[in-house]
Amino acid sequence: MGEKIEQTQLTQEDQELFYKKLYEETCLLQKWFQDPKSFSSKIYAGIELEACLLDQKNSPHPINGIFLQGFDSNKMTHELSKFNFEINSQAHPVEGKVFSQLKKELTQLWKLSGARAKKLQSKVGLFGILPTLQPDALNIQNMSPEERYFVLNEVISKKWRGRPVQFELRGKDHLSIEHQDVMLESACTSMQIHITLRPEIATSLFNWAYVISAPMIAICANSPFLFEKDLWEENRIPLFENAVSLYGKGQGGQAGRVTFGTAYLKDSLFEEFVRNYTEYMPVLYAAYQETPASMKHLRFHNGTIWRWNRPVLGFDADGKPHLRLEHRCI
């Protein structure tokens, strides 16, 4: 979803071409998986950290446009709502003092973001869900002005056929709301760990990511309140799963686009990319001229399927493809 959408009015022919290229790239990826040497064996780790902008009353402050001016866009970027932003670390080799290096980098970027916010009579905060958030803040006027967000909202709204999202959760309190657009998703922020995987152990490590998800969520739970209701200890997961509740074409139409997954991997990460193709119709389309080896369509499509443990196909600086795990549930 980080890719720009340059062409928003695509014809049926454009969509068919996208699907054709997605198929070609999936077939090529299968050939790569048949030879593990196709992938880089370098191990790097990085972190994405989403945060909130608050005004002096600790309410959402939708100023990320002016807030981000002057920052390196590779290190600081916008999120769906104008009152959120994202900090991105560099990719660090997993060796030596890698965890200390990541902490140092994130701390420095956090201090810079706080200083920048202070100049704008704002503050920065880390919350799974901002406790002061109210439903009326989740409106299209507070959507970051990126074309892909508006296109995503338009596409999903059409698939909802004008019906609002109905969200109900019972904890200590009871919450029952309706919402008309994808901005409900922007209530959720998270920390996402990226780590490259050596092909020979990628399957095992990806399955272990499933296993450790429950204790990781328990340790990091940081969103007990939603719209002034005391609900679960961690409300982001059910909220996000409902906020963009589209279903795929497989499994009787019940393949959720925000999902924990369907099964452990058996042989390789390629199984997840097969599921992408067979179980999920594209919801966004982009026209790219690159060759299948760029994997532009496959990677774009993968970015519109929000698994809590997401397989990622990326490329090293030298252009060699790598496999990556994005652990998204924290």
Secondary structure, DSSP 8 states (H G I E B T S, - for coil): --S-----S--HHHHHHHHHHHHHHHHHHHHHHHSGGGS----EEEEEEEEEEE-TTSSB---HHHHTTTS-TTTEEE-SBTTEEEEE---EESSTTHHHHHHHHHHHHHHHHHHHHHHTT-EEE--SS-TT--GGGSSGGGB-S-HHHHHHHHHHHHHHTT--EEEEEESSSEEEEEESSGGGGGG---EEEEEEE-GGGHHHHHHHHHHHHHHHHHHH--B-EETTEE--SB-HHHHHHHHT--B-SSGGGT-BSEES-SS--SS-THHHHHHHHHH---SS-----S-GGG-HHHHHHHTTSEESEEEEEEE-TTS-EEEEEEE---
